[in-house]
């Protein structure tokens, strides 16, 4: 039986996609999930009034940018 009173984890489809992208990106880069979570906490602390999943995207961008090979 589904509890209709339970909170939905995502309020928009893009949020579920952002979650999935973070999971896959961290996995493929060999990053520990705690590393992503630490970046997420930092993003939230930096802008506490920003919506949660916007902080999630910021943390994902930070993780992937740092892991990307530098171009010369």
C-alpha positions as CSV (number, residue, x, y, z in Angstrom):
1,X,0.0,0.0,0.0
2,X,1.3,3.4,-0.9
3,X,1.4,6.1,1.8
4,X,0.1,9.2,0.0
5,X,1.1,11.3,3.0
6,X,4.8,10.5,2.5
7,X,7.0,13.2,1.2
8,X,8.1,12.8,-2.5
9,X,11.9,13.0,-2.9
10,X,11.6,14.9,-6.1
11,X,9.1,17.7,-7.0
12,X,10.2,17.9,-10.6
13,X,11.6,15.5,-13.2
14,X,14.9,17.5,-13.5
15,X,15.6,16.8,-9.8
16,X,15.5,13.1,-10.3
17,X,17.8,13.5,-13.3
18,X,20.2,15.6,-11.3
19,X,20.3,13.0,-8.6
20,X,21.0,10.2,-11.2
21,X,23.7,12.3,-12.9
22,X,25.5,12.8,-9.6
23,X,25.4,9.1,-8.8
24,X,26.7,8.1,-12.2
25,X,29.3,10.9,-12.4
26,X,30.7,10.1,-9.0
27,X,30.8,6.4,-9.8
28,X,32.5,6.8,-13.2
29,X,35.1,9.2,-11.7
30,X,35.9,6.8,-8.9
31,X,34.9,9.5,-6.4
32,X,33.7,8.4,-3.0
33,X,30.0,9.4,-2.4
34,X,31.2,11.2,0.8
35,X,33.2,13.5,-1.4
36,X,30.1,14.5,-3.3
37,X,28.1,14.9,-0.1
38,X,30.8,17.1,1.4
39,X,30.6,19.3,-1.7
40,X,26.8,19.4,-1.4
41,X,27.1,20.5,2.2
42,X,29.5,23.2,1.2
43,X,27.2,24.4,-1.5
44,X,24.3,24.6,0.9
45,X,26.4,26.4,3.5
46,X,27.5,28.9,0.8
47,X,23.9,29.8,-0.2
48,X,21.5,28.5,2.5
49,X,18.5,30.2,0.9
50,X,19.1,28.5,-2.5
51,X,16.7,25.6,-3.4
52,X,18.2,22.3,-2.4
53,X,18.5,20.7,-5.9
54,X,20.2,23.9,-7.2
55,X,22.8,23.3,-4.5
56,X,22.9,19.7,-5.7
57,X,23.7,20.8,-9.3
58,X,26.3,23.2,-8.0
59,X,28.0,20.4,-6.1
60,X,27.9,18.2,-9.2
61,X,29.4,20.9,-11.3
62,X,32.2,21.4,-8.8
63,X,32.9,17.7,-8.7
64,X,33.0,17.2,-12.4
65,X,35.0,20.4,-13.1
66,X,37.7,19.5,-10.7
67,X,37.9,15.9,-12.1
68,X,38.0,17.0,-15.7
69,X,41.4,16.8,-17.5
70,X,42.9,20.3,-18.0
71,X,43.0,21.6,-21.5
72,X,46.1,23.3,-22.8
